[in-house]
Amino acid sequence: METALINRLKAGCIVSCQALKHEPLFGSDMMAAMAVAAEEGGAVAIRANTPKDIEVIKNRCSLPVIGLYKRIYDNSDIYITPTMTEVEQIVSAGADFVAVDATARTRPDGLALEEFIRSLRERFPSVAIVADVSTFEEGVRMMDLQADLVSTTLSGYTSYSLQQQEPDFELVRRLAGLKRVPVLAEGRIWTAGDCLRCFEAGAHAVVIGTAITRPQEITKRFVEAIRHRGEVDMNAH
Ligand SMILES: CC(=O)N[C@H](C=O)[C@@H](O)[C@H](O)[C@H](O)COP(=O)(O)O
């Protein structure tokens, strides 16, 4: 079942429909509408945050869902599905895949990454695991631990990973080059050209969030481009 699901993602566009509490589109209805729009547009899957959003999206949209649950604990920097408590809730909500922080940082419950993955597998053998990593070494470690997919989600979002404005094409290329586990290219993909570069680098699929589902950021891009043009004009006179 996992293999069929993973094959279904191949060469596809996965749309991340997420809005946090402080964002204008916050709310499960909004995210479900985004997911339906993504499905109409030809997406192959949805990435969604919180049990509630996942449940509503699964009810309205027929695409498979990569579920995660962002929760902040005081004693850890890990916030993407940090413990088994969050895993249980997103699986109950209907997630087909579970995305987890797969960095080596200390987890809130102190569980070693190996232990966490082992118990996730034991408890939920039919759920595919998406390992969100920030570096090549973390990706390899998750391949050793037999994650079903590795995603470059956290590149640029840990203190020790490459910080850059564009997607981490090189990380995609290095991980995909190992030909061990399918690799998702995720993070800061803004254009169709970025997507094509990810596929050239060997990505199994691409995950696009902000560029499709955060209108405030999309607007800002246009506004900044216009402002920049104005500044260039002023300097020319
Ligand atoms: C780092 C982190 O917490 N990333 C989150 C992961 O679920 C989301 O906030 C991103 O929107 C998603 O990864 C897609 O990336 P982008 O929005 O750049 O296309």
The ligand as an SDF file (V2000), in Angstrom:
LIG
                    3D

 19 18  0  0  0  0  0  0  0  0999 V2000
   10.2810   24.9940    7.8100 C   0  0  0  0  0  0  0  0  0  0  0  0
    8.8310   24.6260    8.0320 C   0  0  0  0  0  0  0  0  0  0  0  0
    8.3520   24.6960    9.1340 O   0  0  0  0  0  0  0  0  0  0  0  0
    8.1420   24.2320    6.9340 N   0  0  0  0  0  0  0  0  0  0  0  0
    6.7620   23.8800    7.0380 C   0  0  0  0  0  0  0  0  0  0  0  0
    6.5840   22.4580    6.8990 C   0  0  0  0  0  0  0  0  0  0  0  0
    5.5750   21.8660    6.9470 O   0  0  0  0  0  0  0  0  0  0  0  0
    5.8480   24.7420    6.2140 C   0  0  0  0  0  0  0  0  0  0  0  0
    5.6510   25.9230    6.9560 O   0  0  0  0  0  0  0  0  0  0  0  0
    6.2590   25.1330    4.7770 C   0  0  0  0  0  0  0  0  0  0  0  0
    5.3030   26.0110    4.2740 O   0  0  0  0  0  0  0  0  0  0  0  0
    6.4040   23.9570    3.8320 C   0  0  0  0  0  0  0  0  0  0  0  0
    7.5370   23.2370    4.1790 O   0  0  0  0  0  0  0  0  0  0  0  0
    6.5290   24.3460    2.3610 C   0  0  0  0  0  0  0  0  0  0  0  0
    7.5920   25.2320    2.1970 O   0  0  0  0  0  0  0  0  0  0  0  0
    7.3910   26.6340    1.4280 P   0  0  0  0  0  0  0  0  0  0  0  0
    6.2840   27.3520    2.1530 O   0  0  0  0  0  0  0  0  0  0  0  0
    8.7060   27.3430    1.5320 O   0  0  0  0  0  0  0  0  0  0  0  0
    7.0370   26.3130   -0.0280 O   0  0  0  0  0  0  0  0  0  0  0  0
  1  2  1  0
  2  3  2  0
  2  4  1  0
  4  5  1  0
  5  6  1  0
  5  8  1  0
  6  7  2  0
  8  9  1  0
  8 10  1  0
 10 11  1  0
 10 12  1  0
 12 13  1  0
 12 14  1  0
 14 15  1  0
 15 16  1  0
 16 17  2  0
 16 18  1  0
 16 19  1  0
M  END
$$$$
